């Protein structure tokens, strides 16, 4: 099915991210004031449900919501700069 991921794909992606040198940058961004505000306002149950279902459209919609906030945009920019992209 288009736009659907299997849980095994997401688990492999999680392992790859954790093993990446970028993991420390991502942890630092999440611990930043912007990251903490984004996390407080994030519907983690919806993220988990979409991830477990492999529903990429729902995940994209959640990300769009995050990026529509000043904190989300600031956090994304911080991550982008830290990853050199």
C-alpha contacts under 8 A as a table, 3 or more apart, distances in Angstrom:
res1	aa1	res2	aa2	distance
1	X	4	X	5.73
3	X	54	X	7.62
3	X	55	X	6.50
3	X	56	X	5.16
3	X	57	X	6.63
4	X	53	X	7.55
4	X	54	X	4.64
4	X	55	X	5.18
4	X	56	X	5.80
5	X	9	X	6.25
5	X	10	X	7.08
5	X	51	X	7.99
5	X	53	X	7.46
5	X	54	X	4.08
5	X	55	X	6.81
5	X	56	X	7.17
6	X	9	X	5.25
6	X	10	X	6.66
6	X	52	X	7.64
6	X	53	X	7.37
6	X	54	X	5.53
7	X	10	X	5.08
7	X	11	X	6.12
7	X	51	X	7.44
7	X	52	X	5.84
7	X	53	X	7.48
7	X	54	X	6.69
8	X	11	X	5.03
8	X	12	X	6.09
9	X	12	X	5.14
9	X	13	X	6.18
10	X	13	X	4.96
10	X	14	X	6.12
10	X	51	X	7.41
11	X	14	X	4.99
11	X	15	X	6.27
12	X	15	X	5.13
12	X	16	X	6.17
13	X	16	X	5.03
13	X	17	X	6.16
14	X	17	X	5.18
14	X	18	X	6.16
15	X	18	X	5.15
15	X	19	X	6.17
16	X	19	X	5.20
16	X	20	X	6.15
17	X	20	X	5.06
17	X	22	X	7.24
17	X	23	X	6.03
18	X	23	X	5.42
19	X	23	X	7.00
20	X	23	X	5.52
21	X	24	X	6.53
21	X	25	X	7.85
22	X	25	X	5.20
22	X	26	X	6.28
22	X	83	X	6.55
23	X	26	X	5.08
23	X	27	X	6.17
24	X	27	X	5.04
24	X	28	X	6.13
25	X	28	X	5.10
25	X	29	X	6.14
25	X	79	X	7.06
25	X	82	X	6.26
25	X	83	X	7.36
26	X	29	X	5.06
26	X	30	X	6.14
26	X	79	X	6.67
27	X	30	X	5.09
27	X	31	X	6.21
28	X	31	X	5.06
28	X	32	X	6.25
29	X	32	X	5.13
29	X	34	X	7.76
29	X	35	X	5.82
29	X	75	X	6.65
29	X	78	X	6.89
29	X	79	X	6.46
30	X	34	X	7.59
30	X	35	X	4.21
30	X	36	X	6.20
30	X	39	X	7.79
31	X	35	X	5.72
31	X	36	X	5.95
32	X	35	X	5.00
32	X	36	X	6.10
33	X	36	X	5.15
33	X	37	X	6.24
34	X	37	X	5.19
34	X	38	X	6.14
34	X	71	X	5.02
34	X	72	X	7.03
34	X	74	X	6.86
34	X	75	X	5.78
35	X	38	X	5.10
35	X	39	X	6.07
35	X	71	X	7.43
35	X	72	X	7.68
35	X	75	X	6.13
36	X	39	X	5.07
36	X	40	X	6.12
37	X	40	X	5.08
37	X	41	X	6.30
37	X	71	X	7.00
38	X	41	X	5.25
38	X	42	X	6.00
38	X	66	X	7.02
38	X	71	X	6.45
38	X	72	X	6.21
39	X	42	X	5.06
42	X	66	X	7.67
43	X	46	X	5.42
43	X	47	X	6.49
44	X	47	X	4.94
44	X	48	X	6.04
45	X	48	X	5.11
45	X	49	X	6.03
46	X	49	X	5.07
46	X	50	X	6.06
47	X	50	X	5.24
47	X	51	X	5.99
47	X	59	X	6.59
47	X	62	X	7.33
48	X	51	X	5.07
48	X	52	X	5.98
49	X	52	X	5.25
49	X	53	X	6.11
50	X	53	X	5.09
50	X	54	X	5.91
50	X	55	X	4.95
50	X	56	X	7.22
50	X	58	X	5.96
50	X	59	X	6.14
51	X	54	X	4.92
51	X	55	X	6.23
51	X	56	X	7.58
51	X	59	X	7.14
52	X	55	X	7.75
55	X	58	X	5.51
55	X	59	X	6.47
56	X	59	X	4.96
56	X	60	X	6.03
57	X	60	X	5.01
57	X	61	X	6.14
58	X	61	X	5.01
58	X	62	X	6.21
59	X	62	X	5.06
59	X	63	X	6.15
60	X	63	X	5.03
60	X	64	X	6.06
61	X	64	X	5.02
61	X	65	X	6.28
62	X	65	X	5.09
62	X	66	X	6.36
63	X	66	X	4.99
63	X	67	X	6.09
64	X	67	X	5.06
64	X	68	X	6.10
65	X	68	X	5.15
65	X	69	X	7.13
66	X	69	X	5.79
66	X	72	X	5.05
66	X	73	X	7.65
67	X	70	X	7.47
67	X	71	X	7.85
67	X	72	X	4.60
67	X	73	X	5.05
67	X	76	X	7.50
68	X	72	X	6.72
68	X	73	X	6.92
69	X	72	X	5.09
69	X	73	X	6.23
70	X	73	X	5.22
70	X	74	X	6.10
71	X	74	X	5.03
71	X	75	X	5.99
72	X	75	X	5.09
72	X	76	X	6.08
73	X	76	X	5.10
73	X	77	X	6.15
74	X	77	X	5.12
74	X	78	X	6.16
75	X	78	X	5.02
75	X	79	X	6.19
76	X	79	X	5.11
76	X	80	X	6.04
77	X	80	X	4.96
77	X	81	X	6.13
78	X	81	X	5.23
78	X	82	X	6.15
79	X	82	X	5.09
79	X	83	X	6.07
80	X	83	X	5.27
80	X	84	X	6.19
80	X	85	X	5.37
81	X	84	X	5.05
81	X	85	X	6.20
82	X	85	X	7.84
